[in-house]
Amino acid sequence: MPIPTLKTILKHQNQCRVIGSRFKTSSVQYVASRFRDPTFEKLMDKYKNLLKVIAIQDLILANPTNNPPSVSLDFLSRLSQKLHLNRGAASFLRKYPHIFHIFYDPNKFQTFCRLTDAAMRVSRQEAEAINASLDVVVDRLVRLLSMSTTKSLPLRAVFKVWRELGLPDDFEDSIISGNSHIFKLVDAHEPNTHILMLTDEMRDKRFVACVENWRVMECCRENSAVDRTEIRYSFKHSYPPGMRLVRDFKAKVKEWQRLPYVGPYEEMGEKKRSKAGIMGLEKRAVAIVHEFLSLTVERMVEVEKISHFRKSLAIDLNIRDLFLDHPGMFYLSTKGKRHTVFLREGYERGCLIDPNPVYNARRKLLDLVVLGRHAMLINNESRWS
């Protein structure tokens, strides 16, 4: 079981005092009661439907034998519960006529669903963007493996975040087998399980963490008044408008910023169980998840997915607590029955500050989701006017 951080323990104790001795505060209640950022919540309102659209899109594209690729409505209806389509598959598909086209096949006596031309264009653009950035993808995967204490990861954990890392569908062949001088697969002790490892020549490669580049840029800015000793161990912090920061909280953040730690690509050494040692372990864990999020295409990931890396990355703390304890760096959303964490510094007004081609293609699909049936209704009204 991961240990909660010191700050989280104090927070939970304080909240219990406020509520009263008759009640206990669960972590779920704690998440629900924290300060909400309306910008990220609005973004997740869109994303929760986008994830359902992507799940159906993947099922359609997995049937290339059909021309065009399609799946039967009966098949999707049987998966409604698994796909969280509360009102059924047909009702959900009709909400997005810019993405899905429902048609009847008289030869098979069945109703099918395919992607519209607009959705197919977006899908091709994403695939082309991924294929054009394979060097970047390889670098992301090498960095992720380099953060592991053994320079290796369970392949099933990588499968959990293949889309977040911008890996192609066939990454086992195109990325892993195609770069045998960098990666190797070995059998694990468990049946049907493989371990992805770096080759010996890649194990000693050194990387600079994303946060270190930010520190250099802060110091090199024109008319910069940054104290190099103050920023040496710091991370970028920002808070949403309306969030009141009490003096005690500001003082603790300032103290935490000055705390030395071992970086995500450095050897950890012996763990110390003193108060200072535990705080150092916490800061290292924050550095690891910060770097993990920096490697993702959209600077976001589901907490459940990143938890699969906890053991390999030697994170002994509760990952969700880390995100909650550092609201200036991370934002945790619970929309759509899932916990999703965003890297705050990567976003401004709900958009990625430094977008990449894969993100831009996925954003176009999100635009079609947001459009819903709106444009169709306008076209129908103009046709009858």
DOVOTOR-928681 format. One record per residue (C-alpha): x, y, z. Coordinates in steps of 0.5 Angstrom, whole numbers, padded with zeros to 4 digits, always signed. Example, Ala and Ser with C-alpha at 12.3 -4.5 7.8 and 13.67 -1.06 7.14 Angstrom:
BEGIN
+0025-0009+0016
+0027-0002+0014
! end
This chain:
BEGIN
+0000+0000+0000
+0003+0007-0002
+0004+0011+0004
+0000+0018+0004
+0005+0024+0005
+0006+0028+0011
+0002+0034+0008
-0004+0030+0006
-0005+0026+0013
-0005+0033+0016
-0010+0036+0011
-0015+0030+0013
-0014+0031+0020
-0016+0038+0020
-0022+0036+0015
-0024+0031+0020
-0024+0036+0026
-0028+0041+0022
-0033+0036+0020
-0034+0033+0027
-0032+0027+0031
-0038+0023+0029
-0036+0023+0022
-0030+0021+0018
-0027+0024+0012
-0026+0019+0006
-0021+0021+0000
-0027+0021-0005
-0030+0027+0000
-0023+0030+0000
-0023+0030-0007
-0030+0033-0008
-0029+0038-0003
-0022+0042-0006
-0022+0048-0010
-0024+0047-0017
-0021+0050-0023
-0027+0052-0028
-0022+0052-0034
-0020+0045-0033
-0027+0043-0031
-0030+0046-0037
-0025+0042-0041
-0026+0035-0038
-0034+0036-0039
-0032+0036-0047
-0026+0030-0046
-0031+0026-0042
-0035+0025-0049
-0029+0025-0053
-0026+0019-0050
-0033+0015-0051
-0032+0017-0058
-0025+0015-0059
-0027+0008-0056
-0032+0007-0061
-0027+0010-0067
-0022+0005-0065
-0027-0001-0066
-0029+0002-0073
-0022+0003-0075
-0021-0004-0072
-0025-0007-0078
-0021-0006-0084
-0024-0012-0088
-0031-0008-0088
-0031-0003-0094
-0031+0003-0091
-0029+0000-0084
-0035+0000-0080
-0039-0004-0074
-0046-0006-0073
-0050-0003-0069
-0052-0009-0065
-0045-0010-0063
-0044-0003-0060
-0051-0004-0057
-0048-0010-0053
-0042-0006-0051
-0046+0000-0049
-0045-0001-0041
-0037-0002-0042
-0037+0004-0046
-0041+0008-0041
-0046+0010-0046
-0052+0011-0041
-0058+0012-0046
-0055+0006-0051
-0051+0006-0057
-0056+0009-0062
-0057+0015-0058
-0050+0017-0057
-0048+0016-0064
-0054+0021-0066
-0051+0026-0062
-0045+0027-0066
-0047+0027-0074
-0040+0030-0076
-0037+0024-0073
-0041+0018-0074
-0046+0016-0080
-0051+0010-0079
-0053+0006-0085
-0057+0000-0087
-0054-0005-0091
-0059-0009-0094
-0054-0015-0096
-0053-0016-0089
-0060-0014-0086
-0056-0010-0081
-0055-0003-0079
-0048-0001-0079
-0044+0005-0076
-0038+0008-0080
-0034+0015-0079
-0036+0021-0083
-0031+0024-0088
-0029+0029-0083
-0028+0024-0078
-0023+0020-0083
-0019+0026-0085
-0018+0028-0077
-0016+0020-0076
-0011+0020-0082
-0008+0027-0080
-0007+0024-0073
-0003+0018-0076
+0001+0022-0080
+0003+0027-0075
+0005+0020-0071
+0009+0017-0076
+0012+0024-0078
+0015+0025-0070
+0017+0017-0069
+0024+0020-0067
+0021+0024-0061
+0016+0018-0059
+0023+0014-0059
+0026+0019-0054
+0020+0019-0050
+0020+0012-0049
+0027+0012-0047
+0026+0017-0042
+0021+0014-0039
+0025+0007-0038
+0031+0012-0036
+0027+0014-0030
+0026+0007-0028
+0030+0004-0022
+0032-0002-0027
+0031+0002-0034
+0026-0003-0035
+0018-0003-0035
+0012-0008-0036
+0010-0008-0043
+0003-0008-0040
+0004-0001-0037
+0007+0002-0043
+0000-0001-0047
-0004+0003-0042
-0001+0010-0044
+0001+0009-0051
-0004+0014-0053
-0002+0019-0048
+0006+0018-0051
+0004+0019-0058
+0006+0012-0060
+0003+0009-0066
-0002+0003-0066
+0003-0002-0068
+0009+0001-0063
+0011-0006-0062
+0013-0007-0069
+0015+0000-0071
+0018+0003-0065
+0021-0003-0061
+0023-0008-0066
+0025-0003-0071
+0030+0000-0066
+0033-0007-0063
+0039-0003-0062
+0035+0001-0056
+0030-0003-0054
+0029-0011-0052
+0023-0015-0050
+0025-0020-0045
+0020-0025-0041
+0018-0024-0034
+0017-0029-0029
+0009-0028-0030
+0006-0032-0035
+0004-0028-0042
+0008-0022-0039
+0014-0018-0042
+0019-0013-0040
+0021-0008-0044
+0028-0006-0043
+0034-0001-0045
+0040-0004-0048
+0046-0004-0045
+0049+0002-0049
+0043+0006-0048
+0043+0005-0040
+0048+0010-0038
+0045+0016-0043
+0044+0022-0039
+0038+0026-0039
+0036+0033-0037
+0029+0034-0034
+0024+0039-0037
+0024+0043-0030
+0031+0044-0031
+0030+0047-0038
+0025+0052-0035
+0030+0054-0029
+0035+0056-0034
+0030+0060-0038
+0028+0063-0032
+0035+0065-0030
+0036+0067-0037
+0030+0072-0039
+0031+0079-0040
+0031+0083-0034
+0031+0077-0030
+0031+0078-0022
+0031+0071-0021
+0036+0069-0015
+0039+0063-0018
+0040+0060-0011
+0033+0061-0010
+0030+0057-0016
+0036+0052-0016
+0030+0046-0013
+0024+0050-0015
+0018+0048-0020
+0013+0053-0023
+0007+0054-0019
+0001+0058-0022
-0006+0058-0018
-0013+0059-0021
-0016+0066-0020
-0020+0066-0014
-0016+0061-0010
-0014+0064-0004
-0007+0063-0001
-0006+0064+0006
+0000+0066+0009
+0002+0059+0012
+0001+0056+0006
+0005+0061+0002
+0011+0060+0007
+0010+0052+0007
+0011+0052-0001
+0017+0057-0001
+0020+0052+0004
+0018+0046+0000
+0021+0050-0006
+0028+0050-0003
+0028+0043-0001
+0034+0039-0004
+0032+0033-0008
+0034+0027-0013
+0032+0028-0020
+0028+0024-0024
+0034+0021-0028
+0039+0020-0022
+0040+0014-0018
+0036+0015-0012
+0041+0012-0007
+0039+0010+0000
+0032+0012+0003
+0032+0016+0009
+0026+0015+0014
+0027+0021+0018
+0022+0027+0017
+0027+0031+0012
+0028+0024+0008
+0021+0023+0007
+0020+0030+0005
+0026+0029+0000
+0022+0022-0003
+0016+0026-0004
+0020+0032-0008
+0023+0026-0012
+0016+0023-0013
+0013+0030-0015
+0019+0031-0020
+0018+0024-0023
+0010+0025-0024
+0012+0032-0027
+0017+0029-0032
+0012+0024-0034
+0006+0029-0035
+0011+0033-0039
+0013+0027-0044
+0005+0026-0045
+0002+0029-0052
-0003+0033-0048
+0000+0034-0041
-0005+0030-0038
-0006+0023-0036
-0011+0018-0032
-0009+0017-0025
-0010+0010-0025
-0006+0009-0031
+0000+0013-0028
-0001+0008-0022
+0001+0002-0026
+0008+0005-0026
+0009+0007-0019
+0013+0001-0017
+0018+0001-0023
+0019+0009-0021
+0020+0007-0014
+0014+0012-0012
+0013+0010-0005
+0007+0015-0004
+0000+0015-0006
+0000+0019-0013
-0007+0022-0012
-0005+0025-0006
+0002+0028-0009
-0003+0031-0014
-0008+0034-0009
-0002+0037-0004
+0001+0041-0010
-0005+0045-0013
+0000+0050-0016
+0003+0044-0021
-0003+0039-0022
-0010+0040-0023
-0014+0033-0021
-0021+0033-0024
-0026+0027-0023
-0031+0029-0029
-0033+0023-0033
-0032+0018-0027
-0025+0018-0028
-0019+0022-0024
-0015+0026-0029
-0009+0030-0028
-0007+0036-0032
+0000+0039-0031
-0002+0046-0030
+0004+0050-0033
+0002+0046-0040
-0004+0050-0041
-0007+0057-0041
-0015+0058-0042
-0016+0051-0043
-0011+0050-0049
-0004+0047-0049
+0001+0053-0049
+0006+0049-0053
+0002+0045-0058
+0005+0039-0062
+0002+0036-0069
-0001+0030-0065
-0005+0035-0060
-0007+0039-0066
-0010+0033-0070
-0014+0031-0063
-0016+0038-0062
-0020+0037-0069
-0024+0031-0066
-0025+0035-0060
-0028+0041-0064
-0033+0036-0068
-0035+0033-0061
-0036+0040-0058
-0040+0042-0065
-0045+0036-0063
-0051+0037-0068
-0051+0044-0068
-0049+0045-0075
-0053+0040-0077
-0059+0043-0074
-0057+0050-0077
-0057+0047-0084
-0064+0043-0083
-0067+0050-0081
-0064+0054-0087
-0066+0048-0092
-0073+0049-0090
-0073+0057-0089
! end
